[in-house]
Amino acid sequence: MIFHVLTIFPEFFEGPFAHGVVKRGKDAGLLDIRIHNLREWTSDRHRTVDDRPFGGGEGMVLKPEPLFAAVEAIWQRDVPPDLPPAPNRKTVLLSASGRPFDQHLANAYSREAALLLICGRYEGVDERVAEHLADDEISIGNYVLSGGELAAAVVIDAVARLIPGVLGNETSAAFDSFQDTGHGEGLLDCPHWTRPAEFRGWKVPDVLLNGNHEEIRRFRRQLAREKTARLRPDLLAE
Ligand code: 9D3
């Protein structure tokens, strides 16, 4: 799978993909990450990517022309011109006003051949990009970031680990979403402990040490329910 990232901060991406699961997937040839500098598709002397909002107001807005030129060039470069455009690819705008990104969307994206992630910046992106260029407009959560770069890294991490072979184990990825822990649909994972069995006076629950696997399974399920009620009551609200 190919991940294209369109950004005004290409240096930002030198760090996040140099380690861990994404690095392993790259080294194994299962995924490729290509970073594109939006300023390469500007045509003025100052390489301008932003402008003031129509109607007035704070901040600057990413202009449509470089974004359209970049996305069209990246997809054309990727697909030989004698072939029809590949349907199994998505252009995704990362924006604070997007639809929430979740595990279901990560699963859907992992079945695409390529994703092109557009990183929003400044006060926002000209709305014609969301309407006529991007297939989806997504946010990674209800908090304010300074731009889409961190969000793009989050999306790539979440999607990359679902690509068959990337985690090493072909079946684990689909099963370990918090929505499918084996403790029942829509529960958080149960808490985990490892050695030592007592640390600073805090003991690991005895049940987990007694070797009774049926009892352990019921105990973990109960802990998962309690933890979900405490930290994520919204998951139990239906
Ligand atoms: C204080 C600025 N906000 C006015 C109410 C709007 C705003 C504009 C631009 C808020 C954030 C941003 C930049 N954020 C992103 O581009 C972004 C983002 C986010 O802020 N939160 C969660 N997901 C994402 S994806 C891209």
py3Dmol code that shows the C-alpha trace and the ligand (Angstrom):
import py3Dmol

protein = """\
ATOM      1  CA  MET A   1       0.000   0.000   0.000  1.00  0.00           C
ATOM      2  CA  ILE A   2       1.193   3.517  -0.816  1.00  0.00           C
ATOM      3  CA  PHE A   3       0.647   6.449   1.557  1.00  0.00           C
ATOM      4  CA  HIS A   4       1.134   9.854  -0.063  1.00  0.00           C
ATOM      5  CA  VAL A   5       1.319  12.833   2.300  1.00  0.00           C
ATOM      6  CA  LEU A   6       0.897  16.405   1.065  1.00  0.00           C
ATOM      7  CA  THR A   7       2.252  18.960   3.527  1.00  0.00           C
ATOM      8  CA  ILE A   8       4.030  22.299   3.898  1.00  0.00           C
ATOM      9  CA  PHE A   9       6.255  20.647   6.577  1.00  0.00           C
ATOM     10  CA  PRO A  10       7.854  17.625   4.859  1.00  0.00           C
ATOM     11  CA  GLU A  11      10.632  17.492   7.531  1.00  0.00           C
ATOM     12  CA  PHE A  12       7.973  16.680  10.090  1.00  0.00           C
ATOM     13  CA  PHE A  13       7.729  13.122   8.743  1.00  0.00           C
ATOM     14  CA  GLU A  14      11.399  12.173   9.104  1.00  0.00           C
ATOM     15  CA  GLY A  15      10.785  10.973  12.678  1.00  0.00           C
ATOM     16  CA  PRO A  16       7.470   9.161  13.065  1.00  0.00           C
ATOM     17  CA  PHE A  17       8.016   6.448  10.445  1.00  0.00           C
ATOM     18  CA  ALA A  18      11.630   5.604  11.270  1.00  0.00           C
ATOM     19  CA  HIS A  19      10.647   3.123  14.004  1.00  0.00           C
ATOM     20  CA  GLY A  20       8.349   0.305  14.935  1.00  0.00           C
ATOM     21  CA  VAL A  21       5.566  -1.245  12.949  1.00  0.00           C
ATOM     22  CA  VAL A  22       5.556   1.273  10.093  1.00  0.00           C
ATOM     23  CA  LYS A  23       9.333   0.946   9.617  1.00  0.00           C
ATOM     24  CA  ARG A  24       9.013  -2.851   9.555  1.00  0.00           C
ATOM     25  CA  GLY A  25       6.218  -2.661   6.981  1.00  0.00           C
ATOM     26  CA  LYS A  26       8.345  -0.350   4.816  1.00  0.00           C
ATOM     27  CA  ASP A  27      11.418  -2.589   5.087  1.00  0.00           C
ATOM     28  CA  ALA A  28       9.315  -5.640   4.169  1.00  0.00           C
ATOM     29  CA  GLY A  29       8.038  -3.826   1.054  1.00  0.00           C
ATOM     30  CA  LEU A  30       4.427  -4.013   2.274  1.00  0.00           C
ATOM     31  CA  LEU A  31       3.958  -0.252   2.372  1.00  0.00           C
ATOM     32  CA  ASP A  32       5.585   2.873   1.029  1.00  0.00           C
ATOM     33  CA  ILE A  33       5.302   6.416   2.392  1.00  0.00           C
ATOM     34  CA  ARG A  34       5.919   9.296  -0.009  1.00  0.00           C
ATOM     35  CA  ILE A  35       6.097  12.820   1.377  1.00  0.00           C
ATOM     36  CA  HIS A  36       5.266  15.704  -0.996  1.00  0.00           C
ATOM     37  CA  ASN A  37       6.012  19.377  -0.378  1.00  0.00           C
ATOM     38  CA  LEU A  38       2.952  21.462  -1.274  1.00  0.00           C
ATOM     39  CA  ARG A  39       5.201  24.438  -2.183  1.00  0.00           C
ATOM     40  CA  GLU A  40       6.457  22.503  -5.203  1.00  0.00           C
ATOM     41  CA  TRP A  41       3.089  23.179  -6.818  1.00  0.00           C
ATOM     42  CA  THR A  42       3.131  26.949  -6.354  1.00  0.00           C
ATOM     43  CA  SER A  43       4.044  29.122  -9.317  1.00  0.00           C
ATOM     44  CA  ASP A  44       4.768  32.537  -7.752  1.00  0.00           C
ATOM     45  CA  ARG A  45       8.116  33.871  -6.564  1.00  0.00           C
ATOM     46  CA  HIS A  46       7.148  33.580  -2.859  1.00  0.00           C
ATOM     47  CA  ARG A  47       5.773  30.041  -3.227  1.00  0.00           C
ATOM     48  CA  THR A  48       2.517  31.171  -1.633  1.00  0.00           C
ATOM     49  CA  VAL A  49       0.241  28.430  -0.290  1.00  0.00           C
ATOM     50  CA  ASP A  50      -2.184  30.536   1.780  1.00  0.00           C
ATOM     51  CA  ASP A  51      -4.333  33.655   1.582  1.00  0.00           C
ATOM     52  CA  ARG A  52      -6.780  35.715   3.678  1.00  0.00           C
ATOM     53  CA  PRO A  53     -10.313  34.397   4.200  1.00  0.00           C
ATOM     54  CA  PHE A  54     -13.124  35.907   2.115  1.00  0.00           C
ATOM     55  CA  GLY A  55     -15.578  37.643   4.439  1.00  0.00           C
ATOM     56  CA  GLY A  56     -12.799  38.567   6.869  1.00  0.00           C
ATOM     57  CA  GLY A  57     -11.651  36.966  10.100  1.00  0.00           C
ATOM     58  CA  GLU A  58      -8.603  35.598  11.842  1.00  0.00           C
ATOM     59  CA  GLY A  59      -5.803  33.605  10.248  1.00  0.00           C
ATOM     60  CA  MET A  60      -5.007  32.349   6.794  1.00  0.00           C
ATOM     61  CA  VAL A  61      -6.540  29.676   4.569  1.00  0.00           C
ATOM     62  CA  LEU A  62      -4.748  27.173   2.305  1.00  0.00           C
ATOM     63  CA  LYS A  63      -5.360  28.183  -1.336  1.00  0.00           C
ATOM     64  CA  PRO A  64      -7.011  25.686  -3.676  1.00  0.00           C
ATOM     65  CA  GLU A  65      -4.700  25.935  -6.734  1.00  0.00           C
ATOM     66  CA  PRO A  66      -1.519  24.304  -5.298  1.00  0.00           C
ATOM     67  CA  LEU A  67      -3.585  21.602  -3.594  1.00  0.00           C
ATOM     68  CA  PHE A  68      -5.503  20.675  -6.759  1.00  0.00           C
ATOM     69  CA  ALA A  69      -2.312  20.765  -8.861  1.00  0.00           C
ATOM     70  CA  ALA A  70      -0.447  18.581  -6.356  1.00  0.00           C
ATOM     71  CA  VAL A  71      -3.151  15.948  -5.890  1.00  0.00           C
ATOM     72  CA  GLU A  72      -3.743  15.668  -9.641  1.00  0.00           C
ATOM     73  CA  ALA A  73      -0.006  15.379 -10.342  1.00  0.00           C
ATOM     74  CA  ILE A  74       0.600  12.814  -7.590  1.00  0.00           C
ATOM     75  CA  TRP A  75      -2.188  10.544  -8.801  1.00  0.00           C
ATOM     76  CA  GLN A  76      -1.148  10.914 -12.439  1.00  0.00           C
ATOM     77  CA  ARG A  77       2.451  10.128 -11.612  1.00  0.00           C
ATOM     78  CA  ASP A  78       1.245   7.050  -9.780  1.00  0.00           C
ATOM     79  CA  VAL A  79      -1.030   5.681 -12.488  1.00  0.00           C
ATOM     80  CA  PRO A  80       0.200   5.245 -16.079  1.00  0.00           C
ATOM     81  CA  PRO A  81      -1.856   7.549 -18.355  1.00  0.00           C
ATOM     82  CA  ASP A  82      -2.967   4.686 -20.636  1.00  0.00           C
ATOM     83  CA  LEU A  83      -4.818   3.013 -17.754  1.00  0.00           C
ATOM     84  CA  PRO A  84      -8.142   4.147 -16.298  1.00  0.00           C
ATOM     85  CA  PRO A  85      -7.771   5.783 -12.848  1.00  0.00           C
ATOM     86  CA  ALA A  86      -7.503   3.184 -10.111  1.00  0.00           C
ATOM     87  CA  PRO A  87     -10.706   3.040  -8.071  1.00  0.00           C
ATOM     88  CA  ASN A  88      -8.932   1.575  -5.039  1.00  0.00           C
ATOM     89  CA  ARG A  89      -7.387   4.802  -3.804  1.00  0.00           C
ATOM     90  CA  LYS A  90      -8.632   7.674  -1.648  1.00  0.00           C
ATOM     91  CA  THR A  91      -7.781  11.338  -1.248  1.00  0.00           C
ATOM     92  CA  VAL A  92      -8.321  12.287   2.400  1.00  0.00           C
ATOM     93  CA  LEU A  93      -8.294  15.793   3.895  1.00  0.00           C
ATOM     94  CA  LEU A  94      -7.171  15.980   7.539  1.00  0.00           C
ATOM     95  CA  SER A  95      -9.084  18.834   9.105  1.00  0.00           C
ATOM     96  CA  ALA A  96     -10.372  19.883  12.518  1.00  0.00           C
ATOM     97  CA  SER A  97     -13.919  19.885  11.105  1.00  0.00           C
ATOM     98  CA  GLY A  98     -13.807  16.399   9.637  1.00  0.00           C
ATOM     99  CA  ARG A  99     -15.785  13.256  10.339  1.00  0.00           C
ATOM    100  CA  PRO A 100     -14.227  11.344  13.265  1.00  0.00           C
ATOM    101  CA  PHE A 101     -11.569   8.820  12.227  1.00  0.00           C
ATOM    102  CA  ASP A 102     -12.156   5.467  13.921  1.00  0.00           C
ATOM    103  CA  GLN A 103     -11.157   1.793  13.743  1.00  0.00           C
ATOM    104  CA  HIS A 104     -13.836   1.025  11.146  1.00  0.00           C
ATOM    105  CA  LEU A 105     -12.448   3.689   8.825  1.00  0.00           C
ATOM    106  CA  ALA A 106      -8.897   2.430   9.483  1.00  0.00           C
ATOM    107  CA  ASN A 107     -10.048  -1.034   8.382  1.00  0.00           C
ATOM    108  CA  ALA A 108     -11.661   0.366   5.229  1.00  0.00           C
ATOM    109  CA  TYR A 109      -8.532   2.397   4.360  1.00  0.00           C
ATOM    110  CA  SER A 110      -6.312  -0.669   4.838  1.00  0.00           C
ATOM    111  CA  ARG A 111      -8.129  -2.285   1.892  1.00  0.00           C
ATOM    112  CA  GLU A 112      -7.179   0.586  -0.484  1.00  0.00           C
ATOM    113  CA  ALA A 113      -4.139   0.371  -2.759  1.00  0.00           C
ATOM    114  CA  ALA A 114      -3.157   3.977  -2.006  1.00  0.00           C
ATOM    115  CA  LEU A 115      -4.132   6.887   0.245  1.00  0.00           C
ATOM    116  CA  LEU A 116      -3.262  10.547  -0.315  1.00  0.00           C
ATOM    117  CA  LEU A 117      -3.424  12.460   2.960  1.00  0.00           C
ATOM    118  CA  ILE A 118      -3.722  16.258   2.677  1.00  0.00           C
ATOM    119  CA  CYS A 119      -2.506  18.046   5.813  1.00  0.00           C
ATOM    120  CA  GLY A 120      -4.524  21.129   6.650  1.00  0.00           C
ATOM    121  CA  ARG A 121      -2.774  24.115   8.211  1.00  0.00           C
ATOM    122  CA  TYR A 122      -3.460  27.647   9.450  1.00  0.00           C
ATOM    123  CA  GLU A 123      -7.113  28.486  10.053  1.00  0.00           C
ATOM    124  CA  GLY A 124      -8.303  25.959   7.494  1.00  0.00           C
ATOM    125  CA  VAL A 125      -8.406  24.845   3.873  1.00  0.00           C
ATOM    126  CA  ASP A 126     -10.439  26.360   1.031  1.00  0.00           C
ATOM    127  CA  GLU A 127     -13.756  24.474   1.148  1.00  0.00           C
ATOM    128  CA  ARG A 128     -13.544  23.520  -2.557  1.00  0.00           C
ATOM    129  CA  VAL A 129     -10.828  21.036  -1.568  1.00  0.00           C
ATOM    130  CA  ALA A 130     -13.218  19.183   0.757  1.00  0.00           C
ATOM    131  CA  GLU A 131     -16.047  19.436  -1.774  1.00  0.00           C
ATOM    132  CA  HIS A 132     -14.356  18.649  -5.080  1.00  0.00           C
ATOM    133  CA  LEU A 133     -10.894  17.172  -4.455  1.00  0.00           C
ATOM    134  CA  ALA A 134     -10.983  14.994  -1.327  1.00  0.00           C
ATOM    135  CA  ASP A 135     -13.086  11.839  -1.046  1.00  0.00           C
ATOM    136  CA  ASP A 136     -13.212  12.157   2.757  1.00  0.00           C
ATOM    137  CA  GLU A 137     -12.606  14.906   5.338  1.00  0.00           C
ATOM    138  CA  ILE A 138     -11.553  13.450   8.687  1.00  0.00           C
ATOM    139  CA  SER A 139     -10.521  14.585  12.173  1.00  0.00           C
ATOM    140  CA  ILE A 140      -8.672  12.399  14.692  1.00  0.00           C
ATOM    141  CA  GLY A 141     -10.501  13.743  17.748  1.00  0.00           C
ATOM    142  CA  ASN A 142     -12.142  16.631  19.568  1.00  0.00           C
ATOM    143  CA  TYR A 143      -9.110  18.741  20.380  1.00  0.00           C
ATOM    144  CA  VAL A 144      -7.333  21.509  18.527  1.00  0.00           C
ATOM    145  CA  LEU A 145      -4.059  20.661  16.776  1.00  0.00           C
ATOM    146  CA  SER A 146      -1.905  23.150  14.885  1.00  0.00           C
ATOM    147  CA  GLY A 147      -2.264  21.259  11.622  1.00  0.00           C
ATOM    148  CA  GLY A 148      -2.928  17.919   9.971  1.00  0.00           C
ATOM    149  CA  GLU A 149       0.629  16.520  10.105  1.00  0.00           C
ATOM    150  CA  LEU A 150       0.344  14.757  13.490  1.00  0.00           C
ATOM    151  CA  ALA A 151      -3.100  13.538  12.450  1.00  0.00           C
ATOM    152  CA  ALA A 152      -1.695  12.089   9.195  1.00  0.00           C
ATOM    153  CA  ALA A 153       0.949  10.203  11.188  1.00  0.00           C
ATOM    154  CA  VAL A 154      -1.794   8.794  13.451  1.00  0.00           C
ATOM    155  CA  VAL A 155      -3.870   7.658  10.464  1.00  0.00           C
ATOM    156  CA  ILE A 156      -0.851   6.027   8.788  1.00  0.00           C
ATOM    157  CA  ASP A 157       0.059   4.161  11.986  1.00  0.00           C
ATOM    158  CA  ALA A 158      -3.505   2.932  12.515  1.00  0.00           C
ATOM    159  CA  VAL A 159      -3.904   1.804   8.889  1.00  0.00           C
ATOM    160  CA  ALA A 160      -0.404   0.380   8.350  1.00  0.00           C
ATOM    161  CA  ARG A 161      -0.710  -2.138  11.170  1.00  0.00           C
ATOM    162  CA  LEU A 162      -3.867  -3.562   9.544  1.00  0.00           C
ATOM    163  CA  ILE A 163      -2.109  -4.360   6.256  1.00  0.00           C
ATOM    164  CA  PRO A 164      -1.661  -8.145   6.068  1.00  0.00           C
ATOM    165  CA  GLY A 165       1.873  -9.122   7.048  1.00  0.00           C
ATOM    166  CA  VAL A 166       2.855  -5.825   8.684  1.00  0.00           C
ATOM    167  CA  LEU A 167       2.392  -7.059  12.257  1.00  0.00           C
ATOM    168  CA  GLY A 168       3.856 -10.445  11.426  1.00  0.00           C
ATOM    169  CA  ASN A 169       0.715 -12.184  12.638  1.00  0.00           C
ATOM    170  CA  GLU A 170      -1.905 -12.229   9.866  1.00  0.00           C
ATOM    171  CA  THR A 171      -4.933 -12.473  12.149  1.00  0.00           C
ATOM    172  CA  SER A 172      -4.087 -10.401  15.233  1.00  0.00           C
ATOM    173  CA  ALA A 173      -4.617  -6.931  13.797  1.00  0.00           C
ATOM    174  CA  ALA A 174      -8.285  -7.273  12.915  1.00  0.00           C
ATOM    175  CA  PHE A 175      -8.967  -8.781  16.325  1.00  0.00           C
ATOM    176  CA  ASP A 176      -7.231  -6.336  18.636  1.00  0.00           C
ATOM    177  CA  SER A 177      -9.255  -3.217  18.019  1.00  0.00           C
ATOM    178  CA  PHE A 178     -10.768  -1.976  21.254  1.00  0.00           C
ATOM    179  CA  GLN A 179     -14.126  -2.830  19.738  1.00  0.00           C
ATOM    180  CA  ASP A 180     -13.259  -6.494  19.392  1.00  0.00           C
ATOM    181  CA  THR A 181     -11.206  -7.636  22.337  1.00  0.00           C
ATOM    182  CA  GLY A 182     -12.747 -11.041  22.733  1.00  0.00           C
ATOM    183  CA  HIS A 183     -14.583  -9.753  25.832  1.00  0.00           C
ATOM    184  CA  GLY A 184     -17.650  -8.736  23.849  1.00  0.00           C
ATOM    185  CA  GLU A 185     -18.461  -6.084  21.257  1.00  0.00           C
ATOM    186  CA  GLY A 186     -17.842  -2.502  22.297  1.00  0.00           C
ATOM    187  CA  LEU A 187     -15.781  -3.056  25.466  1.00  0.00           C
ATOM    188  CA  LEU A 188     -12.316  -1.741  26.232  1.00  0.00           C
ATOM    189  CA  ASP A 189      -9.567  -4.316  26.528  1.00  0.00           C
ATOM    190  CA  CYS A 190      -9.142  -5.811  30.003  1.00  0.00           C
ATOM    191  CA  PRO A 191      -6.242  -4.611  32.207  1.00  0.00           C
ATOM    192  CA  HIS A 192      -2.959  -6.505  31.968  1.00  0.00           C
ATOM    193  CA  TRP A 193      -0.256  -7.276  34.503  1.00  0.00           C
ATOM    194  CA  THR A 194       3.174  -8.869  34.312  1.00  0.00           C
ATOM    195  CA  ARG A 195       5.867  -9.794  36.826  1.00  0.00           C
ATOM    196  CA  PRO A 196       6.537  -9.090  39.627  1.00  0.00           C
ATOM    197  CA  ALA A 197       3.327 -10.457  41.196  1.00  0.00           C
ATOM    198  CA  GLU A 198       3.756  -7.823  43.920  1.00  0.00           C
ATOM    199  CA  PHE A 199       5.225  -4.366  43.233  1.00  0.00           C
ATOM    200  CA  ARG A 200       5.437  -1.690  45.969  1.00  0.00           C
ATOM    201  CA  GLY A 201       2.751  -3.569  47.833  1.00  0.00           C
ATOM    202  CA  TRP A 202       0.334  -3.624  44.834  1.00  0.00           C
ATOM    203  CA  LYS A 203      -0.643  -7.218  44.079  1.00  0.00           C
ATOM    204  CA  VAL A 204      -1.698  -8.745  40.787  1.00  0.00           C
ATOM    205  CA  PRO A 205      -5.201 -10.295  41.167  1.00  0.00           C
ATOM    206  CA  ASP A 206      -4.840 -13.869  42.463  1.00  0.00           C
ATOM    207  CA  VAL A 207      -7.238 -15.268  39.846  1.00  0.00           C
ATOM    208  CA  LEU A 208      -4.682 -14.536  37.105  1.00  0.00           C
ATOM    209  CA  LEU A 209      -2.075 -16.699  38.887  1.00  0.00           C
ATOM    210  CA  ASN A 210      -4.229 -19.753  39.625  1.00  0.00           C
ATOM    211  CA  GLY A 211      -4.164 -21.380  36.163  1.00  0.00           C
ATOM    212  CA  ASN A 212      -7.968 -21.799  35.923  1.00  0.00           C
ATOM    213  CA  HIS A 213      -8.484 -20.530  32.391  1.00  0.00           C
ATOM    214  CA  GLU A 214     -12.276 -20.473  32.466  1.00  0.00           C
ATOM    215  CA  GLU A 215     -12.223 -18.450  35.688  1.00  0.00           C
ATOM    216  CA  ILE A 216      -9.549 -16.138  34.204  1.00  0.00           C
ATOM    217  CA  ARG A 217     -11.689 -15.549  31.099  1.00  0.00           C
ATOM    218  CA  ARG A 218     -14.756 -14.587  33.206  1.00  0.00           C
ATOM    219  CA  PHE A 219     -12.621 -12.399  35.498  1.00  0.00           C
ATOM    220  CA  ARG A 220     -11.061 -10.511  32.568  1.00  0.00           C
ATOM    221  CA  ARG A 221     -14.459  -9.930  31.030  1.00  0.00           C
ATOM    222  CA  GLN A 222     -15.745  -8.492  34.305  1.00  0.00           C
ATOM    223  CA  LEU A 223     -12.671  -6.207  34.582  1.00  0.00           C
ATOM    224  CA  ALA A 224     -13.197  -5.061  30.976  1.00  0.00           C
ATOM    225  CA  ARG A 225     -16.828  -4.184  31.791  1.00  0.00           C
ATOM    226  CA  GLU A 226     -15.839  -2.261  34.924  1.00  0.00           C
ATOM    227  CA  LYS A 227     -13.071  -0.373  33.169  1.00  0.00           C
ATOM    228  CA  THR A 228     -15.365   0.500  30.260  1.00  0.00           C
ATOM    229  CA  ALA A 229     -18.059   1.789  32.651  1.00  0.00           C
ATOM    230  CA  ARG A 230     -15.465   3.930  34.451  1.00  0.00           C
ATOM    231  CA  LEU A 231     -13.466   5.347  31.516  1.00  0.00           C
ATOM    232  CA  ARG A 232     -15.746   4.999  28.483  1.00  0.00           C
ATOM    233  CA  PRO A 233     -19.397   5.043  29.610  1.00  0.00           C
ATOM    234  CA  ASP A 234     -20.237   6.241  26.078  1.00  0.00           C
ATOM    235  CA  LEU A 235     -19.394   2.750  24.768  1.00  0.00           C
ATOM    236  CA  LEU A 236     -22.099   1.238  26.992  1.00  0.00           C
ATOM    237  CA  ALA A 237     -24.705   3.923  26.280  1.00  0.00           C
ATOM    238  CA  GLU A 238     -26.527   2.148  23.396  1.00  0.00           C
TER     239      GLU A 238
END
"""
ligand_1 = """\
26
9D3
C -8.645 27.686 16.912
C -8.911 27.390 15.478
N -10.207 26.760 15.279
C -11.271 27.759 15.323
C -12.383 27.278 16.208
C -10.293 26.064 13.994
C -9.115 25.222 13.658
C -8.453 25.425 12.462
C -7.373 24.620 12.131
C -8.688 24.240 14.508
C -7.584 23.432 14.179
C -6.936 23.642 12.977
C -5.770 22.770 12.594
N -6.112 21.364 12.823
C -6.054 20.437 11.863
O -5.691 20.756 10.751
C -6.489 19.076 12.139
C -7.050 18.487 13.307
C -7.373 19.018 14.604
O -7.147 20.190 14.951
N -7.936 18.169 15.510
C -8.185 16.858 15.246
N -7.917 16.331 14.057
C -7.345 17.139 13.112
S -6.942 16.656 11.570
C -6.384 18.130 11.122
"""
view = py3Dmol.view(width=600, height=400)
view.addModel(protein, "pdb")
view.setStyle({"model": 0}, {"cartoon": {"style": "trace"}})
view.addModel(ligand_1, "xyz")
view.setStyle({"model": 1}, {"stick": {}})
view.zoomTo()
view.show()
